[in-house]
Amino acid sequence: MIDHLSRVDGTRVLADLHALRAIGAYKTGVHKPTFSEPHIRSLHWLVQRLPEASLAGEIDGIGNVLGASTKPGPKLLAGSHLESQNHAGWLDGPLGVVYALEAARVINRDPNISGAVEVASWCDEEGHFGHFLGSRSYVGGVTEADIDAAHDRSGRRMRDALRDAGLTGRARAQYERGRHIGYLEAHIEQGETLESSGLKIGVVTSIVGIWQYRITFMGEQNHAGTTRMAIRRDAGLALARFCVDIDERFPAACGPRTVWTTGRISLDPGAPSIIPGAAEMLFQIRDDDPAVIARLEDLLRSMAAEVDKQGRCSVAVERIRTGAPALMDVAFQQAIEQAGAACAGGRSLRMPSGAGHDAQILATVMPAGMLFVPSIGGISHHWTENTADADIVTGAEVFVEACRRLLAR
């Protein structure tokens, strides 16, 4: 262990995380949707901590916090997000923000280290109003019209949420070309690979792209008691068979880490005595290889055409979201791996991320990297999500050492 690592204060890291956990606490997790009172209170908590790291910043016009340094030398941007999924875990997001804050505390006041860590909390990574709105806004990917159109699942307009949070009229922070040598983000793994392998650090190689589809089935609505089975055009049954067909045929065409999920099914009219005349499913595919996604989309559409030919129900496949996968910078991967060797006994593993993260947005404008720490039982997006305190502290030490190495380049 090298001497300067002793300045990483594990007790302080854990105290910060528990302070954020107490804001919007739900069972052993948190409930702080984007622009909820607990989310806004968490953002103010971060703004108040920034001076401890020789940083200055405020909440911007879309709910981002950017802590800036005046220290000479290169700047490394680091962070994550502070809102949560509904009734979810306490580490998804805040871990990366607190690690960035700790790195800034350690590095920014050290005269022997050239440069500084700047801290970011990106708004709405969890997608309550839209996917990656905060980080996409920062890189110039969100227009005022996009904000006008954004609303959450309850129908609450983003403009109203910004007004209620007191953010109306504030400027949105914008990417400044050449300011940062790159972006580093830490996160819980949200899977069980590290824990089951006895490893402490995941060195992220890539972040998957996410493609989402709306698949609509049209049949014929009719009486459930008087319509013979042989002549029914049941859209719900066609949808169910389609789901089974996907699971039978996708494995032959997918990649080694492809995943697919049917997220929501609805039947119209959805009454027990009426044969559904229409049915809809939301379907998602994730992979870090665009060629695999293209192959699976082609298969999905050919399967829909096969159902059409049968003549009972028609099927329409509509792509409603695309997300290009992002490769993490090789030099960032090396810095994390070297930091893992110095601080975690080399118990690290290079691995792709199956979840989306703000790092994939930042990677479109600057070099980016990510590190993972173990998740107990691989659980995330649930209030039982957790990571051992010792693993949290080890992760903080690796993160700070990776920041130091990147700035030293």
C-alpha positions as CSV (number, residue, x, y, z in Angstrom):
1,M,0.0,0.0,0.0
2,I,1.4,3.4,-0.9
3,D,1.6,6.2,1.6
4,H,-0.8,8.7,0.1
5,L,-3.6,6.1,0.2
6,S,-3.9,6.6,4.0
7,R,-5.6,9.9,3.2
8,V,-8.6,8.1,1.9
9,D,-11.0,8.3,4.9
10,G,-13.2,5.2,4.8
11,T,-15.1,6.3,7.8
12,R,-16.0,9.6,6.0
13,V,-17.0,7.8,2.8
14,L,-19.4,5.5,4.8
15,A,-20.7,8.5,6.8
16,D,-21.5,10.4,3.5
17,L,-23.3,7.4,2.0
18,H,-25.4,6.9,5.2
19,A,-26.2,10.6,5.3
20,L,-27.6,10.3,1.7
21,R,-29.3,7.0,2.7
22,A,-31.2,8.9,5.5
23,I,-32.7,11.3,2.9
24,G,-35.8,9.6,1.5
25,A,-35.1,6.4,3.5
26,Y,-37.4,3.4,2.6
27,K,-36.9,0.2,4.6
28,T,-33.1,-0.5,4.1
29,G,-33.0,1.5,0.8
30,V,-34.3,4.8,-0.5
31,H,-37.2,6.3,-2.5
32,K,-36.1,9.5,-4.2
33,P,-37.5,9.8,-7.7
34,T,-36.2,12.6,-9.9
35,F,-37.1,16.1,-8.6
36,S,-38.8,14.6,-5.5
37,E,-38.2,16.5,-2.3
38,P,-35.6,13.9,-1.1
39,H,-33.8,14.1,-4.5
40,I,-33.6,17.9,-4.3
41,R,-32.4,17.7,-0.7
42,S,-29.7,15.3,-1.7
43,L,-28.5,17.7,-4.4
44,H,-28.3,20.6,-1.8
45,W,-26.4,18.2,0.5
46,L,-23.8,17.7,-2.3
47,V,-23.5,21.5,-3.0
48,Q,-22.8,22.1,0.7
49,R,-20.0,19.5,0.7
50,L,-18.2,20.9,-2.4
51,P,-16.1,23.5,-0.5
52,E,-14.6,20.6,1.6
53,A,-13.0,19.5,-1.7
54,S,-12.0,23.0,-2.9
55,L,-14.8,23.0,-5.4
56,A,-17.6,25.5,-6.1
57,G,-20.9,24.7,-7.8
58,E,-24.7,24.8,-7.7
59,I,-27.7,23.0,-9.1
60,D,-28.1,23.9,-12.7
61,G,-31.3,24.4,-14.8
62,I,-31.9,20.6,-15.4
63,G,-30.9,19.4,-12.0
64,N,-27.2,18.6,-12.5
65,V,-24.5,19.6,-9.9
66,L,-21.1,20.4,-11.3
67,G,-18.3,21.2,-8.8
68,A,-15.5,23.1,-10.5
69,S,-11.9,23.7,-9.3
70,T,-9.6,26.6,-9.9
71,K,-6.5,24.5,-9.1
72,P,-3.9,24.6,-11.9
73,G,-3.2,21.5,-14.0
74,P,-5.4,18.9,-15.7
75,K,-8.9,18.3,-14.6
76,L,-10.6,14.9,-14.3
77,L,-14.4,14.8,-14.2
78,A,-16.0,12.2,-11.9
79,G,-19.4,11.4,-10.5
80,S,-22.8,9.6,-11.0
81,H,-26.4,10.4,-9.9
82,L,-28.4,11.0,-6.7
83,E,-32.0,10.1,-7.6
84,S,-33.2,6.5,-7.3
85,Q,-35.6,4.1,-8.9
86,N,-38.8,3.8,-6.9
87,H,-38.4,2.0,-3.6
88,A,-34.9,1.0,-4.5
89,G,-31.3,0.7,-3.2
90,W,-29.1,3.2,-1.4
91,L,-25.9,2.8,-3.4
92,D,-27.0,2.9,-7.0
93,G,-25.8,6.3,-8.0
94,P,-24.7,7.8,-4.6
95,L,-21.7,5.5,-4.4
96,G,-20.1,7.1,-7.5
97,V,-20.9,10.7,-6.3
98,V,-19.4,10.1,-2.9
99,Y,-16.3,8.4,-4.4
100,A,-15.8,11.4,-6.6
101,L,-16.2,13.7,-3.7
102,E,-13.7,11.8,-1.6
103,A,-11.2,11.8,-4.6
104,A,-11.6,15.6,-4.8
105,R,-11.0,16.0,-1.0
106,V,-7.9,13.9,-1.2
107,I,-6.4,15.2,-4.4
108,N,-7.5,18.8,-4.8
109,R,-5.7,20.0,-1.6
110,D,-2.6,18.1,-2.2
111,P,0.1,20.4,-3.6
112,N,2.2,17.4,-4.7
113,I,-0.5,16.4,-7.2
114,S,-0.9,18.4,-10.3
115,G,-4.5,19.0,-11.3
116,A,-7.9,18.4,-9.7
117,V,-10.9,16.1,-9.6
118,E,-14.2,17.9,-10.5
119,V,-17.4,16.3,-9.2
120,A,-20.7,15.8,-11.1
121,S,-24.1,14.6,-10.1
122,W,-26.2,13.9,-13.3
123,C,-29.9,14.3,-13.1
124,D,-32.4,11.6,-14.1
125,E,-30.0,8.8,-15.0
126,E,-32.8,6.5,-13.8
127,G,-35.1,7.8,-16.5
128,H,-38.2,9.1,-14.6
129,F,-38.6,11.9,-17.2
130,G,-36.3,10.5,-19.9
131,H,-33.1,8.5,-20.3
132,F,-29.9,10.2,-19.2
133,L,-31.4,13.7,-19.4
134,G,-28.8,15.4,-17.2
135,S,-25.7,14.0,-18.8
136,R,-27.2,14.3,-22.3
137,S,-28.0,18.0,-21.5
138,Y,-24.3,18.5,-20.5
139,V,-23.0,17.2,-23.8
140,G,-25.6,19.2,-25.9
141,G,-28.1,16.4,-26.5
142,V,-31.2,17.9,-25.0
143,T,-33.1,20.9,-26.4
144,E,-35.6,23.1,-24.7
145,A,-38.3,21.4,-26.7
146,D,-37.2,18.1,-25.3
147,I,-37.6,19.5,-21.8
148,D,-41.0,20.9,-22.8
149,A,-42.1,17.4,-23.9
150,A,-40.7,15.5,-21.0
151,H,-43.0,14.1,-18.3
152,D,-42.9,11.2,-15.8
153,R,-45.2,8.2,-15.7
154,S,-47.8,10.0,-13.7
155,G,-48.0,12.8,-16.4
156,R,-46.1,15.4,-14.4
157,R,-44.4,17.7,-16.8
158,M,-40.7,18.2,-16.3
159,R,-41.2,22.0,-16.6
160,D,-43.5,21.9,-13.6
161,A,-41.0,19.8,-11.7
162,L,-38.2,22.2,-12.4
163,R,-40.4,25.1,-11.3
164,D,-41.4,23.4,-8.1
165,A,-37.7,22.7,-7.3
166,G,-36.9,26.4,-7.8
167,L,-34.7,25.7,-10.9
168,T,-36.7,27.7,-13.5
169,G,-34.5,30.2,-15.3
170,R,-31.2,28.7,-14.3
171,A,-28.7,28.0,-17.0
172,R,-27.8,24.4,-17.9
173,A,-24.1,23.5,-17.5
174,Q,-22.5,22.7,-20.8
175,Y,-19.5,20.6,-21.8
176,E,-16.4,22.7,-22.3
177,R,-14.1,21.2,-24.9
178,G,-10.6,20.5,-23.6
179,R,-11.4,21.2,-19.9
180,H,-11.2,17.5,-18.8
181,I,-8.8,14.7,-19.5
182,G,-11.8,12.4,-19.2
183,Y,-14.6,11.1,-17.0
184,L,-14.5,8.4,-14.3
185,E,-17.5,6.8,-12.7
186,A,-17.9,4.2,-10.0
187,H,-20.9,2.0,-9.4
188,I,-22.1,-1.1,-7.7
189,E,-21.9,-4.1,-10.1
190,Q,-25.7,-4.8,-10.0
191,G,-24.8,-8.4,-10.7
192,E,-23.1,-11.3,-8.9
193,T,-20.0,-11.9,-11.0
194,L,-17.5,-10.1,-8.6
195,E,-19.0,-11.6,-5.4
196,S,-19.3,-15.1,-6.7
197,S,-15.7,-15.0,-7.9
198,G,-14.2,-13.5,-4.7
199,L,-13.1,-10.4,-6.6
200,K,-13.2,-6.7,-5.4
201,I,-13.0,-4.5,-8.5
202,G,-14.7,-4.7,-11.9
203,V,-12.8,-2.9,-14.7
204,V,-15.5,-2.0,-17.1
205,T,-14.6,-2.5,-20.8
206,S,-17.9,-1.5,-22.4
207,I,-21.4,-0.4,-21.6
208,V,-24.3,-2.0,-23.4
209,G,-26.5,-0.3,-25.9
210,I,-30.3,-0.6,-25.1
211,W,-32.8,-1.0,-27.9
212,Q,-36.5,-0.9,-27.0
213,Y,-39.5,-1.9,-29.0
214,R,-43.3,-1.7,-28.9
215,I,-44.8,-4.8,-30.4
216,T,-48.5,-4.5,-31.2
217,F,-50.9,-7.5,-32.0
218,M,-54.2,-6.9,-33.7
219,G,-56.9,-9.6,-33.7
220,E,-60.7,-9.4,-33.3
221,Q,-62.5,-8.5,-30.1
222,N,-65.5,-10.8,-29.5
223,H,-67.6,-12.5,-26.8
224,A,-65.6,-15.0,-24.7
225,G,-68.5,-17.3,-24.2
226,T,-70.0,-17.6,-27.7
227,T,-66.9,-17.5,-29.9
228,R,-65.6,-21.0,-30.8
229,M,-61.9,-21.6,-30.1
230,A,-61.4,-22.6,-33.7
231,I,-62.3,-19.3,-35.1
232,R,-60.9,-16.9,-32.5
233,R,-58.5,-14.2,-33.4
234,D,-57.1,-13.7,-29.9
235,A,-54.4,-11.0,-29.8
236,G,-53.5,-11.9,-26.3
237,L,-52.8,-15.5,-27.1
238,A,-50.8,-14.4,-30.2
239,L,-48.6,-12.2,-27.9
240,A,-48.1,-15.0,-25.4
241,R,-47.0,-17.4,-28.1
242,F,-44.7,-14.7,-29.5
243,C,-42.9,-14.3,-26.2
244,V,-42.3,-18.1,-26.0
245,D,-41.1,-18.1,-29.6
246,I,-38.5,-15.3,-28.7
247,D,-37.1,-17.4,-25.9
248,E,-36.8,-20.4,-28.1
249,R,-35.2,-18.7,-31.1
250,F,-33.1,-15.8,-29.8
251,P,-30.4,-18.1,-28.2
252,A,-29.2,-19.3,-31.6
253,A,-28.7,-15.7,-32.8
254,C,-27.6,-13.8,-29.7
255,G,-24.1,-13.0,-28.3
256,P,-22.6,-14.4,-25.2
257,R,-23.9,-11.6,-22.9
258,T,-27.1,-10.6,-24.8
259,V,-30.2,-10.2,-22.6
260,W,-33.8,-9.5,-23.5
261,T,-36.8,-8.6,-21.5
262,T,-40.5,-8.2,-21.9
263,G,-41.2,-5.3,-19.6
264,R,-44.9,-4.7,-19.9
265,I,-47.9,-6.5,-21.4
266,S,-51.3,-4.9,-21.9
267,L,-54.5,-6.4,-23.4
268,D,-57.4,-4.5,-24.9
269,P,-60.0,-4.4,-23.5
270,G,-58.6,-6.7,-20.8
271,A,-61.9,-8.0,-19.5
272,P,-62.4,-11.6,-18.5
273,S,-65.4,-12.1,-20.7
274,I,-64.0,-10.5,-23.8
275,I,-61.5,-11.9,-26.3
276,P,-58.8,-9.2,-26.6
277,G,-58.8,-7.6,-30.0
278,A,-55.5,-5.9,-29.4
279,A,-52.4,-6.6,-27.3
280,E,-49.1,-4.7,-26.7
281,M,-45.8,-5.6,-25.2
282,L,-42.7,-3.5,-24.5
283,F,-39.6,-5.4,-25.3
284,Q,-35.9,-4.6,-24.7
285,I,-32.6,-6.0,-26.0
286,R,-29.2,-5.2,-24.5
287,D,-25.8,-6.0,-25.9
288,D,-22.5,-4.2,-26.5
289,D,-22.2,-5.3,-30.2
290,P,-24.4,-3.4,-32.6
291,A,-24.2,-6.3,-35.1
292,V,-25.8,-8.6,-32.6
293,I,-28.6,-6.2,-32.0
294,A,-29.2,-5.8,-35.8
295,R,-29.3,-9.5,-36.2
296,L,-31.9,-9.9,-33.4
297,E,-34.0,-7.1,-34.6
298,D,-34.1,-8.7,-38.1
299,L,-35.2,-12.0,-36.4
300,L,-37.9,-10.1,-34.4
301,R,-39.3,-8.6,-37.6
302,S,-39.2,-11.9,-39.5
303,M,-41.0,-13.6,-36.6
304,A,-43.7,-10.9,-36.8
305,A,-44.1,-11.5,-40.5
306,E,-44.6,-15.2,-39.9
307,V,-47.5,-14.4,-37.5
308,D,-48.9,-12.1,-40.1
309,K,-48.9,-14.9,-42.7
310,Q,-50.9,-17.2,-40.4
311,G,-53.8,-14.8,-41.0
312,R,-55.3,-14.7,-37.5
313,C,-53.5,-11.7,-36.1
314,S,-51.3,-8.9,-37.5
315,V,-48.1,-7.8,-35.7
316,A,-46.3,-4.5,-35.9
317,V,-42.8,-4.0,-34.5
318,E,-41.9,-0.4,-33.7
319,R,-38.4,0.6,-32.4
320,I,-39.0,3.3,-29.8
321,R,-35.5,3.7,-28.3
322,T,-31.9,3.1,-29.5
323,G,-28.7,3.3,-27.5
324,A,-25.3,2.9,-29.0
325,P,-22.9,0.9,-26.8
326,A,-19.9,2.7,-25.5
327,L,-16.3,1.4,-25.3
328,M,-14.4,2.5,-22.2
329,D,-11.0,4.1,-22.8
330,V,-8.1,1.7,-22.7
331,A,-5.9,4.1,-20.6
332,F,-8.7,4.4,-18.1
333,Q,-9.0,0.6,-17.9
334,Q,-5.3,0.4,-17.3
335,A,-5.4,3.0,-14.5
336,I,-8.2,1.2,-12.7
337,E,-6.5,-2.2,-13.1
338,Q,-3.2,-0.7,-11.7
339,A,-5.0,0.9,-8.9
340,G,-6.6,-2.4,-8.1
341,A,-3.2,-4.1,-8.0
342,A,-2.0,-1.4,-5.5
343,C,-5.1,-1.3,-3.3
344,A,-7.1,-4.5,-3.8
345,G,-4.4,-7.1,-4.2
346,G,-5.0,-7.4,-7.9
347,R,-8.4,-9.0,-7.3
348,S,-10.0,-7.3,-10.3
349,L,-11.7,-8.4,-13.5
350,R,-12.3,-6.8,-16.9
351,M,-16.0,-7.0,-17.7
352,P,-18.7,-5.3,-19.7
353,S,-21.6,-3.5,-18.0
354,G,-25.0,-4.9,-18.7
355,A,-26.7,-1.7,-17.3
356,G,-26.7,1.7,-18.8
357,H,-24.7,4.5,-17.1
358,D,-23.9,8.2,-17.6
359,A,-20.4,7.2,-18.5
360,Q,-21.7,6.1,-21.9
361,I,-23.0,9.6,-22.6
362,L,-19.8,11.3,-21.5
363,A,-17.8,8.8,-23.6
364,T,-19.2,10.6,-26.7
365,V,-17.2,13.7,-25.9
366,M,-14.2,12.6,-23.8
367,P,-12.3,9.4,-22.7
368,A,-14.3,7.6,-20.0
369,G,-13.9,4.7,-17.6
370,M,-15.9,2.9,-15.0
371,L,-15.1,0.7,-12.0
372,F,-17.5,-1.7,-10.2
373,V,-17.6,-2.9,-6.6
374,P,-19.4,-6.1,-5.6
375,S,-23.1,-6.3,-5.0
376,I,-24.3,-8.6,-2.3
377,G,-26.4,-11.3,-4.0
378,G,-26.2,-9.4,-7.2
379,I,-29.3,-7.4,-6.1
380,S,-30.1,-3.9,-7.4
381,H,-33.1,-1.8,-8.2
382,H,-34.6,-3.1,-4.9
383,W,-34.4,-1.8,-1.4
384,T,-32.4,-4.8,-0.3
385,E,-29.5,-3.8,-2.5
386,N,-26.2,-3.7,-0.5
387,T,-22.4,-3.9,-0.6
388,A,-20.2,-4.8,2.4
389,D,-18.6,-1.8,4.1
390,A,-15.1,-3.3,3.6
391,D,-15.8,-3.5,-0.2
392,I,-17.1,0.1,-0.3
393,V,-13.9,1.3,1.4
394,T,-11.6,-0.7,-0.8
395,G,-13.5,0.6,-3.9
396,A,-12.9,4.2,-2.6
397,E,-9.2,3.6,-2.3
398,V,-9.0,2.1,-5.8
399,F,-11.0,5.0,-7.2
400,V,-8.8,7.7,-5.6
401,E,-5.7,5.9,-6.7
402,A,-7.0,5.6,-10.3
403,C,-7.8,9.3,-10.3
404,R,-4.3,10.1,-9.1
405,R,-2.7,7.9,-11.9
406,L,-4.9,9.5,-14.6
407,L,-4.0,13.0,-13.5
408,A,-0.3,12.0,-13.3
409,R,-0.4,11.0,-17.0
